Amino acid sequence: MTETGLSARVKSSLKVDRTVTAVSPACPAGTYVVGGGANIVQGHNTIALASSLASNPLLAGTWRVTAVTLIGGHSHPGSIQAFAICAK
């Protein structure tokens, strides 16, 4: 936690080589999600962000990001990185 009481949790997928890939970073026990987002690292496939939202901020404390492969089949597919902003 920082002086503001916020912390960030980051989780990455190794690659997006399926039709839909989901990543869900979780907040530590005793905290809850107040926001989040995603970063797409394009490879040779074309990837689009499908959703970026709180799974259930009061109970699960996770942020869920899904990405879709629009054009695939390449050896360097790309990846997604999801992050959750957590607070006490």
N, CA, C and O atoms as a GROMACS GRO file, in nm:
protein
  352
    1MET      N    1   0.084  -0.118   0.000
    1MET     CA    2   0.000   0.000   0.000
    1MET      C    3   0.089   0.125   0.000
    1MET      O    4   0.196   0.126   0.060
    2THR      N    5   0.043   0.227  -0.066
    2THR     CA    6   0.113   0.354  -0.068
    2THR      C    7   0.053   0.446   0.038
    2THR      O    8  -0.038   0.406   0.111
    3GLU      N    9   0.103   0.567   0.045
    3GLU     CA   10   0.049   0.665   0.140
    3GLU      C   11  -0.098   0.695   0.113
    3GLU      O   12  -0.172   0.732   0.204
    4THR      N   13  -0.140   0.679  -0.012
    4THR     CA   14  -0.279   0.704  -0.049
    4THR      C   15  -0.369   0.587  -0.012
    4THR      O   16  -0.492   0.598  -0.020
    5GLY      N   17  -0.311   0.474   0.029
    5GLY     CA   18  -0.390   0.355   0.062
    5GLY      C   19  -0.422   0.270  -0.059
    5GLY      O   20  -0.500   0.176  -0.048
    6LEU      N   21  -0.363   0.301  -0.175
    6LEU     CA   22  -0.387   0.226  -0.297
    6LEU      C   23  -0.268   0.139  -0.332
    6LEU      O   24  -0.154   0.175  -0.302
    7SER      N   25  -0.293   0.027  -0.396
    7SER     CA   26  -0.187  -0.056  -0.448
    7SER      C   27  -0.232  -0.113  -0.582
    7SER      O   28  -0.352  -0.116  -0.611
    8ALA      N   29  -0.138  -0.158  -0.662
    8ALA     CA   30  -0.172  -0.216  -0.792
    8ALA      C   31  -0.127  -0.361  -0.796
    8ALA      O   32  -0.020  -0.396  -0.746
    9ARG      N   33  -0.209  -0.444  -0.855
    9ARG     CA   34  -0.177  -0.585  -0.879
    9ARG      C   35  -0.178  -0.604  -1.029
    9ARG      O   36  -0.271  -0.560  -1.097
   10VAL      N   37  -0.076  -0.670  -1.082
   10VAL     CA   38  -0.065  -0.690  -1.227
   10VAL      C   39  -0.056  -0.839  -1.256
   10VAL      O   40   0.012  -0.913  -1.184
   11LYS      N   41  -0.124  -0.881  -1.360
   11LYS     CA   42  -0.116  -1.020  -1.405
   11LYS      C   43  -0.114  -1.020  -1.557
   11LYS      O   44  -0.191  -0.948  -1.620
   12SER      N   45  -0.026  -1.099  -1.616
   12SER     CA   46  -0.013  -1.104  -1.761
   12SER      C   47  -0.044  -1.243  -1.814
   12SER      O   48  -0.020  -1.344  -1.747
   13SER      N   49  -0.096  -1.247  -1.935
   13SER     CA   50  -0.106  -1.375  -2.005
   13SER      C   51   0.023  -1.388  -2.085
   13SER      O   52   0.076  -1.288  -2.134
   14LEU      N   53   0.072  -1.509  -2.100
   14LEU     CA   54   0.193  -1.528  -2.177
   14LEU      C   55   0.170  -1.497  -2.324
   14LEU      O   56   0.254  -1.434  -2.389
   15LYS      N   57   0.056  -1.540  -2.375
   15LYS     CA   58   0.023  -1.509  -2.513
   15LYS      C   59  -0.127  -1.524  -2.534
   15LYS      O   60  -0.195  -1.598  -2.464
   16VAL      N   61  -0.175  -1.451  -2.633
   16VAL     CA   62  -0.315  -1.461  -2.673
   16VAL      C   63  -0.314  -1.535  -2.806
   16VAL      O   64  -0.297  -1.475  -2.911
   17ASP      N   65  -0.334  -1.667  -2.799
   17ASP     CA   66  -0.332  -1.745  -2.923
   17ASP      C   67  -0.458  -1.827  -2.940
   17ASP      O   68  -0.467  -1.913  -3.028
   18ARG      N   69  -0.557  -1.800  -2.856
   18ARG     CA   70  -0.688  -1.864  -2.868
   18ARG      C   71  -0.789  -1.758  -2.908
   18ARG      O   72  -0.756  -1.640  -2.916
   19THR      N   73  -0.910  -1.800  -2.933
   19THR     CA   74  -1.013  -1.704  -2.971
   19THR      C   75  -1.034  -1.599  -2.862
   19THR      O   76  -1.036  -1.480  -2.890
   20VAL      N   77  -1.050  -1.645  -2.735
   20VAL     CA   78  -1.070  -1.554  -2.623
   20VAL      C   79  -0.973  -1.592  -2.511
   20VAL      O   80  -0.960  -1.710  -2.478
   21THR      N   81  -0.907  -1.494  -2.453
   21THR     CA   82  -0.816  -1.515  -2.341
   21THR      C   83  -0.859  -1.423  -2.228
   21THR      O   84  -0.888  -1.306  -2.250
   22ALA      N   85  -0.864  -1.476  -2.105
   22ALA     CA   86  -0.904  -1.396  -1.989
   22ALA      C   87  -0.790  -1.393  -1.886
   22ALA      O   88  -0.720  -1.493  -1.867
   23VAL      N   89  -0.774  -1.279  -1.822
   23VAL     CA   90  -0.674  -1.260  -1.717
   23VAL      C   91  -0.743  -1.188  -1.602
   23VAL      O   92  -0.816  -1.091  -1.624
   24SER      N   93  -0.722  -1.234  -1.478
   24SER     CA   94  -0.790  -1.175  -1.362
   24SER      C   95  -0.693  -1.154  -1.246
   24SER      O   96  -0.674  -1.244  -1.165
   25PRO      N   97  -0.632  -1.035  -1.236
   25PRO     CA   98  -0.550  -1.007  -1.118
   25PRO      C   99  -0.639  -0.991  -0.994
   25PRO      O  100  -0.748  -0.934  -1.003
   26ALA      N  101  -0.593  -1.040  -0.881
   26ALA     CA  102  -0.670  -1.034  -0.757
   26ALA      C  103  -0.606  -0.940  -0.657
   26ALA      O  104  -0.483  -0.930  -0.649
   27CYS      N  105  -0.688  -0.871  -0.581
   27CYS     CA  106  -0.639  -0.785  -0.473
   27CYS      C  107  -0.606  -0.871  -0.351
   27CYS      O  108  -0.666  -0.978  -0.332
   28PRO      N  109  -0.512  -0.826  -0.268
   28PRO     CA  110  -0.478  -0.902  -0.148
   28PRO      C  111  -0.595  -0.904  -0.048
   28PRO      O  112  -0.683  -0.819  -0.052
   29ALA      N  113  -0.593  -1.001   0.041
   29ALA     CA  114  -0.697  -1.012   0.144
   29ALA      C  115  -0.708  -0.880   0.222
   29ALA      O  116  -0.607  -0.817   0.252
   30GLY      N  117  -0.829  -0.841   0.253
   30GLY     CA  118  -0.852  -0.719   0.329
   30GLY      C  119  -0.862  -0.594   0.244
   30GLY      O  120  -0.879  -0.485   0.298
   31THR      N  121  -0.850  -0.608   0.112
   31THR     CA  122  -0.864  -0.494   0.021
   31THR      C  123  -0.970  -0.526  -0.083
   31THR      O  124  -1.014  -0.640  -0.095
   32TYR      N  125  -1.011  -0.424  -0.157
   32TYR     CA  126  -1.109  -0.445  -0.262
   32TYR      C  127  -1.071  -0.365  -0.386
   32TYR      O  128  -0.990  -0.273  -0.378
   33VAL      N  129  -1.129  -0.401  -0.499
   33VAL     CA  130  -1.099  -0.338  -0.626
   33VAL      C  131  -1.170  -0.203  -0.636
   33VAL      O  132  -1.290  -0.193  -0.610
   34VAL      N  133  -1.095  -0.099  -0.673
   34VAL     CA  134  -1.156   0.032  -0.698
   34VAL      C  135  -1.140   0.073  -0.844
   34VAL      O  136  -1.195   0.175  -0.886
   35GLY      N  137  -1.065  -0.005  -0.921
   35GLY     CA  138  -1.046   0.024  -1.063
   35GLY      C  139  -0.950  -0.074  -1.124
   35GLY      O  140  -0.900  -0.164  -1.055
   36GLY      N  141  -0.925  -0.059  -1.251
   36GLY     CA  142  -0.833  -0.148  -1.320
   36GLY      C  143  -0.826  -0.114  -1.466
   36GLY      O  144  -0.882  -0.013  -1.511
   37GLY      N  145  -0.757  -0.196  -1.541
   37GLY     CA  146  -0.743  -0.172  -1.683
   37GLY      C  147  -0.662  -0.280  -1.750
   37GLY      O  148  -0.636  -0.386  -1.692
   38ALA      N  149  -0.621  -0.253  -1.874
   38ALA     CA  150  -0.550  -0.353  -1.952
   38ALA      C  151  -0.455  -0.288  -2.051
   38ALA      O  152  -0.471  -0.173  -2.090
   39ASN      N  153  -0.355  -0.366  -2.090
   39ASN     CA  154  -0.259  -0.327  -2.191
   39ASN      C  155  -0.246  -0.444  -2.287
   39ASN      O  156  -0.224  -0.557  -2.244
   40ILE      N  157  -0.259  -0.418  -2.415
   40ILE     CA  158  -0.240  -0.522  -2.516
   40ILE      C  159  -0.104  -0.503  -2.580
   40ILE      O  160  -0.071  -0.394  -2.628
   41VAL      N  161  -0.024  -0.609  -2.580
   41VAL     CA  162   0.106  -0.608  -2.646
   41VAL      C  163   0.087  -0.685  -2.777
   41VAL      O  164   0.080  -0.808  -2.777
   42GLN      N  165   0.079  -0.612  -2.886
   42GLN     CA  166   0.053  -0.677  -3.015
   42GLN      C  167   0.175  -0.757  -3.059
   42GLN      O  168   0.288  -0.712  -3.049
   43GLY      N  169   0.147  -0.876  -3.109
   43GLY     CA  170   0.249  -0.957  -3.175
   43GLY      C  171   0.219  -0.950  -3.323
   43GLY      O  172   0.194  -0.843  -3.378
   44HIS      N  173   0.220  -1.066  -3.389
   44HIS     CA  174   0.186  -1.070  -3.531
   44HIS      C  175   0.038  -1.098  -3.552
   44HIS      O  176  -0.013  -1.081  -3.663
   45ASN      N  177  -0.032  -1.140  -3.446
   45ASN     CA  178  -0.177  -1.155  -3.453
   45ASN      C  179  -0.242  -1.020  -3.428
   45ASN      O  180  -0.178  -0.929  -3.375
   46THR      N  181  -0.368  -1.006  -3.465
   46THR     CA  182  -0.443  -0.885  -3.434
   46THR      C  183  -0.533  -0.916  -3.315
   46THR      O  184  -0.619  -1.003  -3.323
   47ILE      N  185  -0.512  -0.844  -3.204
   47ILE     CA  186  -0.583  -0.868  -3.079
   47ILE      C  187  -0.667  -0.746  -3.045
   47ILE      O  188  -0.622  -0.633  -3.062
   48ALA      N  189  -0.788  -0.768  -2.996
   48ALA     CA  190  -0.876  -0.659  -2.952
   48ALA      C  191  -0.919  -0.684  -2.808
   48ALA      O  192  -0.941  -0.798  -2.768
   49LEU      N  193  -0.930  -0.578  -2.733
   49LEU     CA  194  -0.980  -0.586  -2.596
   49LEU      C  195  -1.131  -0.607  -2.601
   49LEU      O  196  -1.203  -0.527  -2.661
   50ALA      N  197  -1.180  -0.715  -2.536
   50ALA     CA  198  -1.323  -0.744  -2.538
   50ALA      C  199  -1.393  -0.686  -2.416
   50ALA      O  200  -1.504  -0.634  -2.427
   51SER      N  201  -1.329  -0.694  -2.297
   51SER     CA  202  -1.389  -0.637  -2.177
   51SER      C  203  -1.282  -0.609  -2.073
   51SER      O  204  -1.176  -0.671  -2.074
   52SER      N  205  -1.311  -0.516  -1.985
   52SER     CA  206  -1.222  -0.480  -1.874
   52SER      C  207  -1.313  -0.427  -1.764
   52SER      O  208  -1.360  -0.314  -1.770
   53LEU      N  209  -1.339  -0.513  -1.661
   53LEU     CA  210  -1.434  -0.474  -1.557
   53LEU      C  211  -1.409  -0.549  -1.428
   53LEU      O  212  -1.339  -0.650  -1.425
   54ALA      N  213  -1.468  -0.498  -1.321
   54ALA     CA  214  -1.457  -0.564  -1.191
   54ALA      C  215  -1.540  -0.691  -1.193
   54ALA      O  216  -1.657  -0.688  -1.233
   55SER      N  217  -1.480  -0.803  -1.150
   55SER     CA  218  -1.554  -0.930  -1.144
   55SER      C  219  -1.663  -0.919  -1.039
   55SER      O  220  -1.780  -0.945  -1.067
   56ASN      N  221  -1.625  -0.882  -0.919
   56ASN     CA  222  -1.717  -0.856  -0.809
   56ASN      C  223  -1.634  -0.787  -0.702
   56ASN      O  224  -1.574  -0.854  -0.618
   57PRO      N  225  -1.630  -0.655  -0.703
   57PRO     CA  226  -1.535  -0.583  -0.618
   57PRO      C  227  -1.552  -0.605  -0.469
   57PRO      O  228  -1.454  -0.598  -0.395
   58LEU      N  229  -1.671  -0.633  -0.422
   58LEU     CA  230  -1.690  -0.648  -0.279
   58LEU      C  231  -1.660  -0.790  -0.230
   58LEU      O  232  -1.621  -0.808  -0.115
   59LEU      N  233  -1.678  -0.889  -0.316
   59LEU     CA  234  -1.659  -1.027  -0.273
   59LEU      C  235  -1.529  -1.087  -0.325
   59LEU      O  236  -1.447  -1.134  -0.246
   60ALA      N  237  -1.509  -1.086  -0.455
   60ALA     CA  238  -1.395  -1.154  -0.513
   60ALA      C  239  -1.268  -1.068  -0.514
   60ALA      O  240  -1.158  -1.121  -0.503
   61GLY      N  241  -1.283  -0.938  -0.527
   61GLY     CA  242  -1.167  -0.850  -0.531
   61GLY      C  243  -1.079  -0.870  -0.652
   61GLY      O  244  -0.957  -0.857  -0.643
   62THR      N  245  -1.139  -0.901  -0.767
   62THR     CA  246  -1.061  -0.920  -0.889
   62THR      C  247  -1.110  -0.827  -1.000
   62THR      O  248  -1.225  -0.782  -1.000
   63TRP      N  249  -1.021  -0.801  -1.094
   63TRP     CA  250  -1.053  -0.726  -1.214
   63TRP      C  251  -1.035  -0.822  -1.330
   63TRP      O  252  -0.929  -0.884  -1.341
   64ARG      N  253  -1.133  -0.837  -1.416
   64ARG     CA  254  -1.127  -0.936  -1.524
   64ARG      C  255  -1.114  -0.866  -1.659
   64ARG      O  256  -1.191  -0.776  -1.693
   65VAL      N  257  -1.015  -0.911  -1.733
   65VAL     CA  258  -0.990  -0.858  -1.867
   65VAL      C  259  -0.997  -0.973  -1.966
   65VAL      O  260  -0.938  -1.079  -1.944
   66THR      N  261  -1.069  -0.952  -2.075
   66THR     CA  262  -1.071  -1.052  -2.182
   66THR      C  263  -1.028  -0.987  -2.313
   66THR      O  264  -1.060  -0.871  -2.340
   67ALA      N  265  -0.956  -1.064  -2.392
   67ALA     CA  266  -0.912  -1.018  -2.523
   67ALA      C  267  -0.949  -1.123  -2.627
   67ALA      O  268  -0.960  -1.242  -2.596
   68VAL      N  269  -0.969  -1.079  -2.749
   68VAL     CA  270  -1.010  -1.167  -2.857
   68VAL      C  271  -0.907  -1.159  -2.969
   68VAL      O  272  -0.862  -1.051  -3.006
   69THR      N  273  -0.869  -1.275  -3.021
   69THR     CA  274  -0.781  -1.279  -3.138
   69THR      C  275  -0.867  -1.264  -3.262
   69THR      O  276  -0.951  -1.350  -3.290
   70LEU      N  277  -0.847  -1.155  -3.337
   70LEU     CA  278  -0.924  -1.130  -3.457
   70LEU      C  279  -0.860  -1.197  -3.579
   70LEU      O  280  -0.930  -1.258  -3.661
   71ILE      N  281  -0.729  -1.186  -3.589
   71ILE     CA  282  -0.653  -1.252  -3.697
   71ILE      C  283  -0.539  -1.325  -3.629
   71ILE      O  284  -0.455  -1.262  -3.564
   72GLY      N  285  -0.533  -1.456  -3.643
   72GLY     CA  286  -0.434  -1.534  -3.569
   72GLY      C  287  -0.354  -1.628  -3.657
   72GLY      O  288  -0.350  -1.615  -3.779
   73GLY      N  289  -0.288  -1.723  -3.589
   73GLY     CA  290  -0.212  -1.825  -3.659
   73GLY      C  291  -0.064  -1.795  -3.673
   73GLY      O  292   0.007  -1.870  -3.740
   74HIS      N  293  -0.015  -1.689  -3.612
   74HIS     CA  294   0.125  -1.653  -3.626
   74HIS      C  295   0.206  -1.705  -3.507
   74HIS      O  296   0.150  -1.736  -3.402
   75SER      N  297   0.336  -1.714  -3.524
   75SER     CA  298   0.423  -1.769  -3.419
   75SER      C  299   0.444  -1.672  -3.303
   75SER      O  300   0.485  -1.716  -3.195
   76HIS      N  301   0.419  -1.544  -3.320
   76HIS     CA  302   0.431  -1.443  -3.213
   76HIS      C  303   0.294  -1.377  -3.195
   76HIS      O  304   0.268  -1.271  -3.250
   77PRO      N  305   0.205  -1.442  -3.116
   77PRO     CA  306   0.066  -1.397  -3.111
   77PRO      C  307   0.039  -1.267  -3.035
   77PRO      O  308  -0.062  -1.202  -3.063
   78GLY      N  309   0.124  -1.226  -2.942
   78GLY     CA  310   0.096  -1.109  -2.859
   78GLY      C  311   0.045  -1.152  -2.724
   78GLY      O  312   0.025  -1.271  -2.699
   79SER      N  313   0.023  -1.055  -2.633
   79SER     CA  314  -0.022  -1.088  -2.497
   79SER      C  315  -0.105  -0.974  -2.442
   79SER      O  316  -0.110  -0.864  -2.498
   80ILE      N  317  -0.172  -1.003  -2.330
   80ILE     CA  318  -0.245  -0.898  -2.260
   80ILE      C  319  -0.194  -0.890  -2.116
   80ILE      O  320  -0.148  -0.988  -2.059
   81GLN      N  321  -0.202  -0.772  -2.062
   81GLN     CA  322  -0.163  -0.747  -1.924
   81GLN      C  323  -0.280  -0.678  -1.857
   81GLN      O  324  -0.328  -0.575  -1.906
   82ALA      N  325  -0.325  -0.733  -1.745
   82ALA     CA  326  -0.438  -0.674  -1.672
   82ALA      C  327  -0.387  -0.621  -1.539
   82ALA      O  328  -0.294  -0.677  -1.481
   83PHE      N  329  -0.448  -0.513  -1.492
   83PHE     CA  330  -0.410  -0.464  -1.360
   83PHE      C  331  -0.534  -0.424  -1.282
   83PHE      O  332  -0.633  -0.378  -1.338
   84ALA      N  333  -0.524  -0.445  -1.151
   84ALA     CA  334  -0.632  -0.407  -1.058
   84ALA      C  335  -0.577  -0.303  -0.960
   84ALA      O  336  -0.466  -0.318  -0.909
   85ILE      N  337  -0.653  -0.199  -0.935
   85ILE     CA  338  -0.618  -0.099  -0.834
   85ILE      C  339  -0.695  -0.138  -0.706
   85ILE      O  340  -0.817  -0.150  -0.707
   86CYS      N  341  -0.622  -0.157  -0.598
   86CYS     CA  342  -0.681  -0.209  -0.474
   86CYS      C  343  -0.674  -0.103  -0.363
   86CYS      O  344  -0.581  -0.022  -0.359
   87ALA      N  345  -0.773  -0.104  -0.275
   87ALA     CA  346  -0.777  -0.012  -0.161
   87ALA      C  347  -0.830  -0.086  -0.039
   87ALA      O  348  -0.897  -0.189  -0.051
   88LYS      N  349  -0.797  -0.032   0.081
   88LYS     CA  350  -0.848  -0.090   0.205
   88LYS      C  351  -0.988  -0.043   0.232
   88LYS      O  352  -1.048  -0.081   0.332
   0.00000   0.00000   0.00000
